[in-house]
Structures are given as structure tokens and as C-alpha cells.
Amino acid sequence: MSLAYGLSKMNSYSTNYFRLETTNLTEASRYSTITLNLPVNSIVNMKSLSMHCLGSCTTPLAFTNDAGDADELITTLPNGIEKLIQRMEIFAGGQQLTTGFQGYNTVSCVLDTIKTTLSKEMTYQRVLKNQEINTTENFYSEPRPYILNQWLSFLGEAEPSYIDTSLLPICQLRLYMAGPEVLGCYQKSKGPGVQIDTKAQETLVAQGNFKLEKLYFTVETITFSSGVYDAAVESKLRDGFLEIPYYNYFTFFEGASTMDKSTRFSLSSQCINNIYAVQRRGDYREKNKGLIKLTNTMGPDYIPSYFQFSAGGLGSFQFNINNLFVPNYRVEPLAGFNLLTIGKADNYGVLSGCKINSYEDWLNNQFIAMVRLNLPSEMGVRSMTSLDSRGLNSSFYLQCHSASPADPLQTVDLSNSNETMIICETTAVLRIGQNRVIETVF
């Protein structure tokens, strides 16, 4: 039997929560930009930053279908309102802290799919941010409340997550909204889960829209009145600078007309942690196919076709990094799922998991190739143990081979037209010196 006595005390500490107004918009729709200035001279809990809004869609949209009959297109918000964000930028005194990578919504979807457990998806996410798409005809025509409280990069993945903004120039967040292609939809005459007509696709591009109204943000701040914190920070700055590591992302896109392909990219970074890759139809931006019916045994029923990632006739894949194959064998689709669990370093964790819970769904709707390059550590972003490609003529590519014979479980065919999106997760460091002097090292 173990007997332990202990008490952890922190005096002169207090916390409070504040509402933040945007600098330019109280309403946002397709292709608009939301700008927010973060609090100044405060110790801010970045992970508490939340965007509040009322969300709705322009629905139904009347049109004449391919058969020449009058029809209606029912539109829905995507499963997670972060999917409405095409790009995110964070500036400190005009200096960019993130790369402003394209496809924030896709990167967020990929990481959320493999890192979030079903229990969280079916509780917090379902309540807060529309994780379960409602297919009732007029459900999204009326504004409904949503809250986004999980962010990528400096906002949600920096350590420490409590940032003293008095040490930084004014920090500004910019969110660039996506277009109607990210919305879910279905034809009234066909019902959800069935591919929509060409005329319906054209109607969505021309008339589809969403609206986020009554926009505002909230954040938690803390204070120490004893002076111990200020003295510690001042001492650290006199000796050099403060370092705040956080995850940063780079994205690369390349189209192909076959599944036997090689997707090349290059990247100079101090620490490349993980590489992810997803495949979609070559026309996924212009031609929305409607809501995709998932084959999960539990969880949500539908996803928008924009976020459908498919093996698409893939037989195997393999990454090549500076002429070294990683892994050192061709990875078949099911082995890719195993590689993902090992890449997350949670294959032995009893509380681990992801949103994917059927093999067919993995193949046709949520296929994500992943390879980990760093050493798993409980320190997370504070542990920089991965590939440093700075100063090197680094060459990366993803090599794919088609399935022969064809896999009958892969019902989505991408062999004639597809686009590969590569996502590189790296560790960036914000260095803070005296007099609010900052430097960002990617």
C-alpha cells in the first residue's frame, strides 16, 4: 500500500473569460474574410479561443434537373464548421507566424478524422459544431448556433498554450472562407446519399451560399498578482529569448490521369514530423456530387463530397525521401491503416482510436496515407526529433501503384482523373526577445 501526502498551491492567481468582436464583419458568407485582433497585454489561453456564430444555408434552391423536370437542391452545412475555412493566417506586428497554407479545411478534416475518438465526435463535436449532418429538408434554412473551439497551428497547437501577448506585437487572426463547393447537398427528387445531376452541380456553384451571422469570439485570460511570473520572464529575456514551438503545415497539390503515378514535392524545414496524403476526384472543386453516404457502423451518416478521400483503385503506395523509401516496402490499403495507428503511436493505447470504423469506409471515403518521421514523445510539439531539410536539395515524392486485379471493395474509381494533396506537418518556433522583437523559424 502506498501512502502519499502532498499539496500543490499557487497564490495570487485569477482567471476570467472575455468576448472579442471582429474588426470587420459580424456576418460572413462564401469567399469573405474574418479578421480578429487578439487581446493585448494579457496572458491568453490560446486553446480556449472559440468562434461563436449562427449558421445557415440558402436552401432550397429551385432548378430544372437533367430530365427537364422542376426540382429542388437541398443544401447543408458541412460536418464541422471549420470546413468553411479555406485558409487561416496569423500575424504578429505584420510578421506572419503561419504559412497561410491552402486547404485549411481539408487539413483540419484529415487530422480530425485520425486523431479524434468516436466518443468525442459523438458528444462535444456533435453538440458544438454540426458534426452530424441533418438531412431534414429545411433544417439549415434557419440560423442555428455553432461554436468552433479547436484550431490548428499557433492558435491551438503551441506550447505553452498560455501566451503572454504583452511580449508580442499586436496579433491578428485572418480567416478566409471557402466557396459553396464545401457544402453538403442532395436533390429532393433523389434523396440524400445519391449523386446529384449536372444541372444540380451548376446550381450549387452559381447560387449555393452559407451565412455565419452574429459572429464573435471568446477567450480565457489569467493573471498573477505576486510578481513571480513577471520576474521569471524578465530574467529569461535578459539571458536570451523565449521559444514557443507550434505545429505548422505545408500543402502540395498535383493532378493525374492514372493511379500509377508519382507525386513530387520539396520542402525546407527545421523539423518535418509527419506526411499525410489524400486522393480526390480531379473535378472535386467544381463538381459537387452531393452528400456521400458513409458505411460506418457508428457515428455520422453523411459527409460532403468535397471531403471524400478514396483509395480509388490503389494497390499500394510508398513515400520516397531523399532517395530513401519510407517505409521500405509497398504499403497496401489495409497496411496503410496499420501504418496510421503506428504513426500515431497509439496502437497499444486502450483509450486511443479515430473516427474510421469500417474497412469499406476507409477504402472509399476516408483513406489517408501517413508516414511518421519523428520520435514519439510525451513532450509533443516541444520535442524536435525529426528530419531537418534546411540547406539540402531535398526531394520527396509519393509513389502509387494501381490494384491488379481490381479490388471489389474499392467502389470509387479514380483511375481516370484524380488529385493528390500532400500535407506536411512541421514544427515552427517563435522566438521572442526584449522590446517585442520576434523571429519565426520554420
N, C-alpha and C positions, 0 to 999 in steps of 0.2 A: 504494500500500500504506500502511495506517495502522498506526503503532506506538504503543501506549499502555501506560503503566506506572502502576499505582495500587494502593492498599491501603486498605481501609476497616476500621478497628479500633474495637472497643467493649470496654473493660476493665470488670471488676467486675460482669459480667452473669451471671445464672444463671436457670434455668427448672426448673419441676417440675410435676407433674400430681397432682391430688388427687381423691379420691372424696367426694361430698357426699350426705348422706342427706336424704330428705324430712322435713318436720316433722310430717306427719300420717298418711301412708299408705305402705305397702310394696306394696299391691295396689290397682288401680283398675279400675273397670268402668263401665258406662254411667251417665251423669249424676253421676259422682263428681268431686271436686276434689283436685288435687295441689298441694301448697304446698312451696316450697323457699326457704330463705334463702341468698342469695349470700354468698361469703366476705367478711369484713370486714378492713380494714387490709391489703389486698393489691392488687397490680396484676394484674387479671384479664383474660385474653384472652377476651372475650365470644363471639367466633366459635368458640372451642373447646368451648363448653358443649355437653355431649352427654347425652341421656337414654337410659339402658340399661334394658332390661326383657325379660321373657319374655312373648310374646303368644300368645293362643289365643282360640278362639270356642266357644260352646256349639253343638255340631253332632254328628250330625244332629238335626233337630227333627221328630218324628213328627206328622203331621196327616192329615186327610181332605180330599182335593182337591175341586175343584168338581164333578167327575164322581161323587163319592161313594166313591172308591177310597182305600185306605190309601196314603200317600205319605210321602216324607221331604224336608225342606228342608235343603240343604247350605249352610252359611254360611261366608264367608271374611272375612279382614281386608281393608280397602281397600288400594289400590295406593299405599302410603306411610302410615306410622303417624301422621304429622302430621294426617291426615284424621280421626283420632279426637278431635281437639281442637276444640271448638266456640268457645271464647273464651279469650283469654290476657290477663292483667293483670300489670303490673309496678309495684310501689310502692317509693318511697324515703322512709322516715320517715313513712309514711302518705299521702304525696302521689303521685298516680297519674301515671306517666310516659307511659302509652299510653291511648288512648281506650277500651280494652276492647271493641273493635268485635265485633259478632256475625258469625259465619261465618268464623272464623279458618281453618278447614279449606278453605273454598271459595276464600278469597283466596290461601291458600298454593298450592292446586291451580292457580289461574289463572296466578299468577306463575311457578310451577314449569314449567307447560306451555309458556309462551312464552319463558322465559329459560334453561332448561336444555337443553343439547345432547343429542342421542341417545347420544353416546359416554359422557357422564356417567351418563345414565339406565341404560344397559346395563352399566355397570361398578359404580361406587360405590353408586348407589341400589339397584340390583338385589341387591347383596350385603348392604347395611346395613339397608334399611327396607322390604322386601317390595314393591318396585316392580313385580315380575312376579307376578300373582296365580296361585297354583297351584290347579287345579280337581280335584286328586285328592280323592276323597270324604272321607277322614278326615285330610287334611293339617293342618288347623287345630285339630283336637281336642286335640292335644298341644302344650304350651308350646314356643315356638321363640324364639331370641334375635333382638332387633332393637335398632338404635341410631338415634336421631334426633339429628342434629348440624347441622341447618340451621334457623335461626329468622328470623322477621320482626321488624321494628321495632327497638327499643332493643337487644335481645339480639344480633341478627345483622347489623344494618344501620347501626349507629352508627359514626362516625368521630371520633376514633380508636377502634379496636376494643379497644385495651388501656385499661381503665378503672381508675383508682386509687380503690378503694372506701373508702379512709381519708378521702377528701374528701366522702363522701356519708353520709347516714343509712343505717341498715340497709335493704338492698334485698331485696325479697321477690317471688318469681315465683308466680303462681297460674294453673293450667291447669284449665279447666272442660271435662270430657269430654262428647262427644256421645252420642246415643242409638243404638239399633240401626238407624236409617234409613241410616246411612253405610256399613253392612256390604254386602259383595257376597253374592249367594246365587243358587242355582238349584234347581229341582225335580229330584229324582232321576229321575223318570219322563220328564222332557223333556230334561235335559242343560243345560249352560251355554250362555248366549247366546240363550235363548228366554224370552219374557215369562212370568212366573210367574202362577199363579191368584190369584183374590181371596182364597181361604182361606189360601194361602201368604203373601200380604201381611199378613193379620191375624195369622198365626202368628209372623211375624218381629217385628211390633210388640209382641206380648204376651210372647214367650219369647226373642227374639233377644238375645244378650249377648256381650260380649267381656271378656277379663280381661288386664290387664297386671300381672304379678307380679314380685317381686324388683326393685322399682324403685329406682334410684339414679342419680345424675348424676356426671359428671366434668368437670373444668375445668383449664386450664393457667394457672399464675401465673408471674410473673417478678419478679426483684429486681435492684436496682442498689445496690452497696455503696459506691460512690465518693462519694455525696452530691450529685453534679452534678444529678441529676434532681430531688431534693427542693428544691435551691436554685432551680432554674428555675421549679418550680411555685409556690413561695413568693413569688418575685418577680412572677410573673404575677398572683397573687391580690392582692398589695398594690396593683397598678396597676388592678385592676378585678375581673373574673371570668373563669372558663374557660367556653368554649362547646363543647358536644358536640352536633352535629346528627345526626339519625337520621330514617328514614322512619316516618311514622305513617299510619294508614289509617282511613277512614270508609266505612261501608257503608249503602246505602239499598235498600229492597225495595218493589216495587209490583206488584200483580197486574192482569191484563187479560183480557178475553174475546175479543179480536181482535188481529190483527197490525198493524192500522192504529191506532197508539197513540202517546201522548206521556207519557213517564215524567219527572216533575218532582222536583227536589231542590234544596236550598240548603245552602251551606257557607261558614263564615267561617274562613279560614286565612291564615297569612302567606305560604304558598308551596304552590300546587297544581301538582304535577308532571305526573301522568298520570291519565286517567279510563278505566276499563275497564267493560264491561257484558257480562253473560251472561244468557241466557234458559233457563228450565227449565219443565217441565210445572207447572201450577198446584198439583198434588197431590203433588209430588215428595217432600215431607217425610213424608206419611202412607202413600203407596203406592209402595213399592219395586218396581220392575219386574224386578229380578234383575240379573245380570251383563250388561253391554252388550258385544257383540262389536265390536271396532274393525276398521276397514278399512285400517289402516296396512300399509305394505309391509314394515316392520321395527319392532321394539320389542314392547311388551307386547300381549297379545291381548284383554284384558278390562278394563273399568272398572266400578265400581258405578254404578247408575242415578242415584244422588244427585249424581254429578259428571259427568253428561251435559249438555253445553251445546250447544244446537242453534240453527241459523238458523230452523228450524221454519216455513218458508213466507215468510221475509223476502225482500223485494225490494230494499230499500235502507234505510240509516239515516243519521242526521246529528245531531250534537250542536249545541245552542244555548247559548251562554254570554253572558249579559247582552245578549241580543238580537243577538248576532253568531254566524252559523253557522260551525262549525268541524268539518270542513273546509267550504269554500264550495261544495260540491257534494254530491249524494246518493251515498252510498257503497254500491255493490253488493257482494255477498258476497265475490267474489274480490278486488275492490279493497280490501275490509276487511283481507284478509291482507297485501296490499301495504302498506297504511297501518300495519299492525302492524310490519312489517320496518323501515319508515322511522321509526316511533315509537321502536323500539329502537335506531335509528341504527347498525344492523349490516348493512344490505343490501349493503355493499361489503366486509364482513369475510369473509375466506376461512375463518376458524375459528368463525364465528358459526352460529346455527341455533336450532331449537327442537324440540319433540317431535312436532309435527304434520308428517306426511309423506305425506298423500294429500288430494286435494281433497274427496272424499266424506267423509272423517273430519272435515275442517274444517267442512263444512256441517252434519253430523248429530251429531257427538259432542264437538267441541272448538271451537265457534265463539265467538270472543271479540272484541267490538268494542273498539277502543282509539283514543285520541287523546292525543298528547303536547303539553303546553303549555309546557314549559321548553326551555332551550337545552342540547343535548347537550354534556357536558363530561367530560374525563378525571378531573376532581375528584370526580365522583359526587355524593354527598349534601352535600359541602362547598360545592357551587355552588348558590346560591339565585337562580335567574334566571326564576322563573315567576310566575304570577298571584297577586297579593295581594288577597284578597277581604274583608279586615277593614274594618269601617266602611262597607261598601257593602251596599246592598239587592240582593245577588247573586241571580240567578235562573239556574238550569241546567235543561235538560231534554234527553232523548234522544228524537228523533222517528223512528218506524219506519213503513215502508210495506210492505204485502204484495206478494208477487210476482204479477204478472199478465202473461202466463199463468203457471200454476204451474210451478215448476222440478222436473222429474222426478228430479233428483239429490237433492233435499231430501226424504228419505223419512220424516222425523219431522215430524208436523203439530202445531203449537202454536196454530193459529188460533182454537180454541175456548176454550182455557184456558192461561195461561202466567204466569210470574212473572219480572220483570226484576230483577236485582241489579246495582246500581251500586257500583263500588269507586273511591274517590278516594284516590290516593296523594299525601301531602303531606310537607313537611319540617318537623319539630318541632325545637326546640333546648332542651337542658337547660343552664341557666346555673348555674354553681357559684361560690359566694362563700366568704369566710372563715367558719370555725366551722361548716362543713357546712350553710350556708344555700343552698338551691336554689330555682330558679324554672323552670317549664316553659312554653315559649311554643309554642303550636300554630299 
